[in-house]
Amino acid sequence: MNPTENEAFRNLFYTYYPVVHRKLTALLRDEAAAEDMAQEVFLRLYRNPPDRPEVVGAWLQRVLTRIAYDAIDRKQRERRLLEKQGRQVQLEGNGEFAVDDEMLRRMNHEEVREWLDALPDRDRQVLMLRYSGYSYAEIAEQMKVNPPLVGTLIHRAQIKLKRRAEARPKSV
């Protein structure tokens, strides 16, 4: 940006920042998060301003709304994951395990860790995500695959893990 563009941006910032910050605070109900998100809104304005200067107010409104809703969605996903993990801990504390395969219930954690480490990275990752409580959609996003493929990946990885378990030396 040249000096006049910098000055124009500075004027926009001082004009719109209070409004953007107030709206984000109302949406997020978190002052610190609202400040961070307001900075993100103006960073996007600086990097990629709208073509027509007269629409800056509407552009800022649209961007701040998207950023706020993305943050709210992210917070909800994190909360759901923590709840799933809490339920998992409770189940394990009661002597039950969420793992479906009976053989995996009887194995000790070190053996399972060794078998998981011996799996290809993709198989290990899909199993770790699944048994950490991630949904198929979340796994697809993490692994950058189509959601319908996740079930197949999990099934194949479970088969490989089961084969490793069955091939283990029998203790007497």
C-alpha positions in Angstrom: 0.0 0.0 0.0 1.2 3.5 -0.7 1.1 6.3 1.9 -2.4 7.5 0.8 -3.7 4.0 1.0 -2.2 3.5 4.4 -3.9 6.7 5.6 -7.2 5.6 4.1 -6.9 2.3 5.9 -6.0 4.0 9.1 -9.2 6.2 8.8 -11.3 3.2 8.1 -9.8 1.4 11.1 -10.6 4.3 13.5 -14.0 4.8 12.0 -15.2 1.2 12.0 -13.2 -0.5 14.8 -15.6 0.4 17.7 -18.6 -0.9 15.7 -16.8 -4.1 14.7 -15.5 -4.7 18.2 -18.9 -4.1 19.8 -20.7 -6.5 17.4 -18.1 -9.2 17.9 -18.3 -8.8 21.7 -22.1 -9.2 21.4 -21.8 -12.3 19.3 -19.0 -14.0 21.1 -19.7 -12.8 24.7 -15.9 -12.7 25.2 -14.0 -9.4 25.2 -10.6 -10.9 24.6 -11.8 -13.1 21.7 -13.7 -10.1 20.3 -10.5 -8.1 20.2 -8.6 -10.9 18.5 -11.4 -11.4 15.9 -11.6 -7.6 15.3 -7.9 -7.6 14.4 -8.5 -10.5 12.1 -11.4 -8.6 10.4 -9.1 -5.6 9.8 -6.2 -7.7 8.7 -8.5 -9.2 6.0 -9.6 -5.7 5.0 -5.9 -4.6 4.7 -5.0 -7.7 2.7 -8.0 -7.9 0.4 -10.2 -4.7 0.5 -13.5 -4.6 -1.3 -13.4 -3.2 -4.9 -15.8 -0.4 -4.1 -15.0 1.8 -1.0 -18.6 2.7 -0.4 -19.4 -0.9 0.5 -16.8 -1.2 3.3 -19.3 -1.2 6.1 -21.4 -4.0 4.6 -18.2 -5.9 3.7 -16.9 -5.6 7.3 -20.3 -6.8 8.7 -20.2 -9.8 6.5 -16.6 -10.7 7.4 -17.1 -10.2 11.1 -20.2 -12.3 11.1 -18.4 -15.2 9.3 -15.4 -15.0 11.6 -17.6 -14.9 14.7 -19.7 -17.9 13.5 -16.6 -19.8 12.7 -15.2 -19.2 16.1 -18.5 -20.2 17.7 -18.6 -23.4 15.6 -15.0 -24.2 16.6 -15.8 -23.6 20.3 -18.8 -26.0 20.0 -16.7 -28.7 18.3 -14.1 -28.4 21.0 -16.8 -28.6 23.8 -18.3 -31.7 22.1 -14.9 -33.4 21.9 -14.2 -32.7 25.5 -17.5 -34.1 26.5 -16.8 -37.2 24.4 -13.4 -37.6 26.0 -15.0 -37.1 29.5 -17.5 -39.9 28.7 -14.7 -42.1 27.5 -12.8 -41.6 30.8 -15.9 -42.4 32.7 -16.5 -45.6 30.8 -12.9 -46.7 31.3 -13.1 -45.8 35.0 -16.1 -48.2 35.3 -14.1 -51.0 33.8 -15.7 -50.8 30.4 -14.0 -49.7 27.2 -15.5 -48.0 24.2 -13.5 -50.1 21.8 -15.8 -52.5 20.0 -13.4 -55.4 19.4 -13.4 -57.9 22.3 -9.7 -58.7 21.6 -8.7 -55.1 22.1 -10.4 -55.1 25.5 -8.1 -57.8 26.7 -4.8 -56.4 25.5 -2.6 -54.2 27.6 -1.9 -50.7 26.4 1.7 -51.2 25.7 1.0 -54.0 23.3 -1.6 -52.0 21.6 0.8 -49.0 21.3 3.4 -51.3 19.8 0.9 -52.6 17.2 -0.3 -49.2 16.4 3.3 -47.9 15.9 3.8 -50.8 13.5 0.9 -49.8 11.3 1.3 -47.4 8.4 0.9 -43.7 9.4 -2.5 -43.3 7.8 -4.0 -46.4 9.5 -2.5 -45.4 12.9 -3.9 -41.8 12.5 -7.4 -42.9 11.5 -7.6 -45.3 14.5 -6.3 -42.8 17.0 -8.7 -40.2 15.8 -11.7 -42.6 15.8 -11.0 -43.9 19.3 -10.3 -40.4 20.6 -13.9 -39.6 19.9 -13.7 -37.8 16.6 -16.7 -38.0 14.3 -16.4 -39.3 10.7 -16.7 -35.8 9.4 -14.0 -34.5 11.7 -11.7 -37.4 10.7 -12.3 -36.7 7.1 -11.4 -33.1 7.6 -8.2 -34.0 9.6 -7.1 -36.5 7.1 -8.2 -34.5 4.0 -10.3 -37.3 2.5 -13.9 -37.5 1.4 -16.2 -38.3 4.4 -17.6 -41.6 2.8 -14.0 -42.9 2.7 -13.5 -42.7 6.5 -15.5 -45.8 7.3 -13.5 -47.9 4.8 -10.2 -46.5 6.2 -11.2 -47.3 9.8 -12.4 -50.8 8.8 -9.2 -51.6 6.9 -7.0 -50.2 9.8 -8.9 -52.3 12.3 -8.4 -55.4 10.2 -4.6 -54.7 10.1 -4.5 -54.1 13.8 -6.4 -57.3 14.5 -4.1 -59.3 12.3 -1.1 -57.9 14.3 -2.9 -58.9 17.5 -3.6 -62.4 16.3 0.0 -62.9 15.1 1.4 -61.9 18.5 3.3 -64.6 20.4 1.1 -66.5 22.7 2.0 -66.2 26.4 1.7 -69.3 28.6 
